[in-house]
């Protein structure tokens, strides 16, 4: 009966869900043990604050985990126990505002000798202890009233900054000191402990205090966390690669993402290249769906409770808008260093890749020249970007909105309208010549900018833009994003445009080859005819036939386009001594795939008939394309060998109807050759 059912209990992993996931994925054994310990304790209905990681000293003083301790007293006791400090000295270090001396000690480890003088190992033990008891430390830091807040911290702002928020900020600053350490293990454990404490504080509603501390708004009393994160990012790329740093920014920034990228990050990363690289890594962390344990906070400070599990547009639209403006500005700065423009192109691609649902909701003004990315015949029309009223602009298609995309809010539209007012000093939102600025969504702008960058005079910028588009293509094809066909067409025609540039054509062919191999649903018919035309006019290389081999195996290749490709490969296979055998590979794949198509079968028979005609002596019946007198003496022999090899390979495919159709052709060629030369041709006889 319902009355006998036990009351539901909250999951012991509820406030730690994202932490546990990130650490388990990173292969952290202590994190796995901690999760199992919590589940076991919950099953036995035993109160537990977590598993003590390996290497942490068991406390000889039971007061370390006494139930009446405050957050600062618990940290001081942990510092005394794990770092080997005197109790009073440890309390003074933890209670100092800012805790500069403790930060220096944790950064280098206790090297003073004695119980804890073992270098960075003591600091690792301290942060392992803080990680194991992070939920308790965070809960104690949020205790109403914050009776244990040092007086300097409580009065740092001089306004109504609540004591509990000051306590949370100060506890976070104590742990953030480990991010400045030179030892990677200390940094990793400090980040884990800080994330666990921050998660607990966020669940208890202290996002505002966490952001004030993270951005450095607590005057000089508490060091900001964003600066410590940037320092760890620069010094320890291995810790970042393991996923241990960027989740901190996603947690503490909350709904202040726009302020984060335009305030602390812009101040801490003055180099545009470094700023763009950091933002690319940040976007990957922010794109992780947020669950109930860490609800997303909107720009208005309200917790989102729509239940979708995805960061709402109002929490990221400001950030996306600022990063879009930054990237476009750097890409258009042709005099800027190539490295900065490359980073801007990479950031543009990462914006769309990380936020495909949110980017269409971001509106920005675009001049008519920015709508000239693609022509009706697949050629690009360069609008020049100068706003010339007499230019004929070709309006490009808008990027289709993906299913489930978020609509632009009233605030987004108003912000975009503000940007469109008085551009370049022109009143009324007009350009010279009376052209009106048009509102364009972020996805369409991103595609336009990347298309333009694909034709940039700088080779590195071109390559970076193409790489960004290929990453988008692979992701959007897998997720069935409606923009995938547009991106594929952009890359296909860019490959055709760059055919005369071998340095760029080779990587583009390889990238597109891999994309086609991973995406069997891409329609490739639109690419073949112009690609073969360019190869016929400007030549080809080994990479072209690797690409054509992938195309010949693609499931979306139809018989009509297969016939076009077969005819091109046949011309090369019979006439090019260098690439002839390479061209035979896609040709044989096509023959085997489409042998039962009547048009293809007839074309193969005609091809073999023409190939055997090469063997006939000049003037003999059935001879074709005789070797000219001025040609290389060995050219005729090479063509004969290519012709015999091609016909033999087609016959050895074992297609019964092709073998039956080719038998009389081969026999007739053998008879004509014997009549003309007076002897059998060894190849034809075989």
Secondary structure, 3 states (H helix, E strand, C coil): CHHHCCCCCCCCCHHHHHHHHHHHHCCCHHHHHHHHHHHHHHHCCCCCCCCCCCCCCCCCCHHHHCCCCCHHHHHHHHHHHHHCCCHHHHHHHHHCCCCHHHHHHHHHCECCCHHHCCEHHHHHHHHHHHHHCHHHHHHHHCCCCCCCCCHHHHCCCCCCCCHHHHHHHHHHHHHHHHHHCCCHHHHHHHHHHHHHHHHHHHHCCCHHHHHHHHHCCCCCCCCCHHHHHHHHHHHCHHHHHCCCCHHHHHHHHCCCHHHHHHHHHHHHCCCHHHHHHHHHHHHHHHCCCCCHHHCCECCCCCECCCCCCCCCHHHHHHHHHHHHHHHHHHHHCCCCCHHHHHHHHHHHHHHHHHCCCCHHHCEEEECHHHHCCCCCCCCCCCCCCCCCCCCCCCCCCCCCCCCCCCCCCHHHHHHHHHHHCCHHHCHHHECCCCCECEEEEHHHHHHHHHHHHCCCCCHHHHHHHHHHHHHHHHHHHHHCCCCHHHHHHHHHHHHHHHHHCHHHHHHHHHHHHHHHHHCCCCCCHHHHHHHHHHHHHHCCCHHHHHHHHHHHHCCCCCHHHHHHHHHHHHHHHHHCCCCHHHHHHHHHHHHHHCCCCHHHHHHHHHHHHHHHHCCCCCCCCCCCCCCCCCCCCCHHHHHHHHHHHHHHHHHCCCCHHHHHHHHHHHHHHHHHHHHHHCCCCHHHHC
